[in-house]
Amino acid sequence: MKCLIIDDDALMRDMISHFAAKVDFIDYCIQCENASDALNLMAIEKFDLMFLDIEMPEISGMDLLRNLPQAIPVIIITSSPDFALESYNYQVVDYLLKPITFARFHKAVQKVYKKEPAPLPKLTPRPEEIFIKDGHNLVKLVLKDVLHVEAVSNYVSFKTATKSYLALMSLQKLEDSLPDNFVRIHRSFMVNINRIDRVEGNTVFIGDVPLPISSSYKDKLLKRLNLLI
């Protein structure tokens, strides 16, 4: 988290910076001795948390709260409890009365940290084409052209309408790498569900080619097909 400390007391700013340096999820703190400097800084940089003194000259902490240019969680730091009620009308997550202990400081920043949304997982797009080593050659396969994949001993055979390609790899490893339209139907077979013509009992047909469906994979296959029943 990136934090902004606004307090006209230099010792208090240094103490908050010292406390923040002990917290592993706080990346750094920038200090401002008045609200005017803070407003100028917030106009060009975004912060995740603000530590704000209420009683400051010229522009008070309450005035700053009423005119914040960005939505930001605020922890009030003050020697007076008089502003506590009004401050909670704004984005104040805690109200710390001086003198402040590290334990109380840590409890306050934990409130902000726990409210932060978890980062979304980074999704790696599945490929539309892959290269495989077929003998001594690297061959490009356009995956939409692959009809099915078959495990043959320690190899995998990719079947297209016109040709087969043999690559040294496991079907299990390949299953984790192919797009979602490739579905396992048997311990030795995967099919491109976009190329299935029909299903009869425990057999998939791609054109006139029959492929077996084992019972352990049939439910998964049926869930992936667009069944209108």
C-alpha positions as CSV (number, residue, x, y, z in Angstrom):
1,M,0.0,0.0,0.0
2,K,1.1,3.6,-0.7
3,C,0.4,5.9,2.2
4,L,0.2,9.6,2.7
5,I,0.9,11.2,6.2
6,I,-0.5,14.7,6.8
7,D,0.4,16.3,10.1
8,D,2.0,19.6,11.0
9,D,4.0,17.9,13.8
10,A,7.3,16.6,12.3
11,L,7.9,14.2,15.2
12,M,4.4,12.6,14.7
13,R,5.0,12.2,10.9
14,D,8.3,10.5,11.6
15,M,6.7,8.2,14.2
16,I,4.0,7.1,11.8
17,S,6.6,6.5,9.1
18,H,8.6,4.4,11.6
19,F,5.5,2.4,12.5
20,A,4.6,1.9,8.8
21,A,8.0,0.6,8.0
22,K,7.4,-2.3,10.3
23,V,4.2,-3.4,8.4
24,D,5.0,-5.7,5.5
25,F,2.0,-4.7,3.4
26,I,2.8,-1.0,3.4
27,D,5.2,-0.2,0.6
28,Y,6.1,3.4,1.5
29,C,4.8,6.6,3.1
30,I,5.1,10.2,1.8
31,Q,4.9,13.0,4.4
32,C,3.1,16.4,4.1
33,E,3.2,19.0,6.8
34,N,0.0,20.7,5.6
35,A,-3.2,20.0,3.7
36,S,-2.3,22.3,0.7
37,D,0.8,20.2,-0.1
38,A,-1.3,17.1,0.3
39,L,-3.9,18.3,-2.1
40,N,-1.2,19.1,-4.7
41,L,0.3,15.7,-4.3
42,M,-3.0,13.8,-4.5
43,A,-3.7,15.6,-7.8
44,I,-0.8,13.8,-9.4
45,E,-0.6,10.5,-7.5
46,K,-3.0,7.9,-6.1
47,F,-2.7,6.7,-2.5
48,D,-4.2,3.6,-0.8
49,L,-4.3,5.1,2.7
50,M,-4.1,8.5,4.4
51,F,-3.0,9.3,7.9
52,L,-4.6,12.6,8.8
53,D,-4.2,15.1,11.7
54,I,-7.3,17.1,12.3
55,E,-6.0,20.2,14.0
56,M,-3.7,21.9,11.4
57,P,-3.3,25.6,10.5
58,E,-4.9,27.2,7.4
59,I,-6.7,24.1,6.1
60,S,-7.8,21.7,8.9
61,G,-8.1,18.0,8.6
62,M,-11.9,18.2,8.6
63,D,-11.8,20.7,5.7
64,L,-9.5,18.3,3.8
65,L,-11.9,15.4,4.4
66,R,-14.8,17.4,3.0
67,N,-12.8,18.2,-0.2
68,L,-10.8,15.1,-1.0
69,P,-10.1,14.8,-4.7
70,Q,-10.0,11.0,-4.6
71,A,-11.7,8.3,-2.7
72,I,-9.2,7.1,-0.1
73,P,-9.4,5.4,3.3
74,V,-8.5,7.7,6.1
75,I,-7.1,7.0,9.6
76,I,-7.4,10.1,11.8
77,I,-4.5,10.9,14.1
78,T,-5.3,13.5,16.7
79,S,-5.1,14.5,20.4
80,S,-8.8,15.4,20.6
81,P,-11.8,13.1,20.4
82,D,-14.1,16.1,19.6
83,F,-14.2,15.4,15.8
84,A,-14.7,11.6,16.0
85,L,-18.5,11.6,15.3
86,E,-18.4,14.0,12.3
87,S,-15.3,12.3,10.8
88,Y,-17.1,9.1,10.4
89,N,-19.4,10.7,7.8
90,Y,-16.4,10.4,5.5
91,Q,-14.1,7.5,4.5
92,V,-12.6,7.2,8.0
93,V,-11.8,3.7,9.0
94,D,-10.3,4.4,12.4
95,Y,-9.7,7.3,14.8
96,L,-6.4,7.2,16.8
97,L,-5.9,9.4,19.8
98,K,-2.3,10.5,20.6
99,P,-0.1,9.1,22.1
100,I,-0.3,6.2,19.7
101,T,1.2,2.8,20.3
102,F,2.4,0.5,17.5
103,A,-0.2,-2.1,18.5
104,R,-3.0,0.3,18.1
105,F,-1.5,1.6,14.8
106,H,-1.3,-1.9,13.5
107,K,-4.9,-2.7,14.4
108,A,-6.0,0.3,12.4
109,V,-4.1,-0.4,9.2
110,Q,-5.2,-4.0,9.3
111,K,-8.8,-2.7,8.8
112,V,-7.8,-1.1,5.6
113,Y,-5.7,-4.0,4.4
114,K,-8.5,-6.5,4.9
115,K,-10.9,-4.3,2.9
116,E,-8.7,-4.3,-0.2
117,P,-10.1,-6.7,-2.8
118,A,-8.0,-9.7,-3.6
119,P,-6.1,-9.4,-6.9
120,L,-7.8,-11.1,-9.8
121,P,-6.0,-14.1,-11.1
122,K,-4.1,-13.5,-14.3
123,L,-5.7,-15.4,-17.0
124,T,-3.4,-16.9,-19.7
125,P,-5.2,-17.1,-23.0
126,R,-5.3,-20.5,-24.5
127,P,-3.5,-20.8,-27.8
128,E,-5.2,-21.1,-31.2
129,E,-2.1,-22.8,-32.6
130,I,0.8,-24.7,-31.2
131,F,4.1,-26.1,-32.5
132,I,5.0,-29.7,-31.9
133,K,8.2,-31.7,-32.6
134,D,7.2,-34.3,-35.2
135,G,10.4,-36.3,-35.7
136,H,13.2,-33.8,-36.2
137,N,10.8,-31.1,-37.4
138,L,8.8,-28.4,-35.7
139,V,5.3,-28.4,-37.1
140,K,2.6,-25.8,-36.5
141,L,-0.8,-27.2,-35.7
142,V,-3.9,-25.0,-36.0
143,L,-6.0,-26.3,-33.2
144,K,-9.4,-25.8,-34.8
145,D,-8.2,-28.3,-37.5
146,V,-7.4,-31.0,-35.0
147,L,-10.2,-33.6,-34.9
148,H,-9.0,-35.7,-32.0
149,V,-5.8,-36.6,-30.0
150,E,-4.8,-40.2,-29.2
151,A,-2.2,-41.5,-26.7
152,V,0.1,-44.0,-28.4
153,S,2.6,-45.5,-25.9
154,N,4.8,-42.5,-24.9
155,Y,3.6,-40.4,-27.8
156,V,0.5,-38.3,-28.7
157,S,-1.0,-38.5,-32.1
158,F,-2.8,-35.4,-33.4
159,K,-5.3,-36.3,-36.1
160,T,-6.5,-33.7,-38.7
161,A,-8.7,-34.4,-41.7
162,T,-5.7,-35.0,-43.9
163,K,-2.8,-36.0,-41.7
164,S,-1.5,-37.3,-38.4
165,Y,1.4,-35.9,-36.3
166,L,3.2,-37.8,-33.7
167,A,4.9,-36.0,-30.8
168,L,6.7,-37.3,-27.7
169,M,4.6,-36.1,-24.7
170,S,1.9,-37.3,-22.3
171,L,-1.8,-36.8,-22.9
172,Q,-2.2,-35.6,-19.3
173,K,0.4,-32.8,-19.8
174,L,-1.3,-31.9,-23.1
175,E,-4.8,-31.8,-21.5
176,D,-3.7,-28.9,-19.3
177,S,-2.4,-26.9,-22.2
178,L,-5.2,-27.2,-24.8
179,P,-8.2,-24.9,-25.1
180,D,-11.5,-25.7,-23.4
181,N,-13.0,-27.2,-26.6
182,F,-10.7,-30.2,-26.2
183,V,-12.3,-32.8,-23.8
184,R,-11.0,-36.0,-22.5
185,I,-13.3,-38.9,-23.3
186,H,-11.1,-41.9,-22.5
187,R,-7.7,-42.4,-21.0
188,S,-6.3,-42.6,-24.5
189,F,-8.4,-40.0,-26.3
190,M,-9.3,-36.4,-26.4
191,V,-11.7,-34.9,-28.9
192,N,-12.3,-31.4,-30.3
193,I,-16.0,-31.1,-29.4
194,N,-16.5,-28.6,-32.2
195,R,-15.8,-31.5,-34.7
196,I,-18.1,-34.1,-33.1
197,D,-20.9,-35.2,-35.5
198,R,-22.8,-37.5,-33.2
199,V,-22.7,-39.5,-30.0
200,E,-24.1,-43.1,-30.0
201,G,-24.1,-44.8,-26.6
202,N,-20.5,-44.9,-25.5
203,T,-19.1,-43.9,-28.9
204,V,-18.3,-40.5,-30.3
205,F,-18.2,-40.1,-34.1
206,I,-16.1,-37.6,-35.9
207,G,-17.2,-38.1,-39.5
208,D,-17.3,-41.9,-39.8
209,V,-14.5,-42.4,-37.2
210,P,-15.7,-44.0,-34.0
211,L,-13.9,-43.1,-30.7
212,P,-14.7,-44.8,-27.4
213,I,-16.1,-42.9,-24.4
214,S,-15.2,-44.4,-21.0
215,S,-17.9,-44.2,-18.3
216,S,-15.6,-42.0,-16.1
217,Y,-15.5,-39.3,-18.7
218,K,-19.0,-39.5,-20.2
219,D,-20.7,-37.1,-17.8
220,K,-18.1,-34.5,-18.3
221,L,-18.5,-34.8,-22.1
222,L,-22.3,-34.5,-22.0
223,K,-22.0,-31.4,-19.8
224,R,-19.8,-29.7,-22.4
225,L,-22.2,-30.4,-25.3
226,N,-25.0,-28.1,-26.1
227,L,-27.8,-30.5,-25.3
228,L,-31.4,-29.5,-26.0
229,I,-33.6,-32.0,-24.2
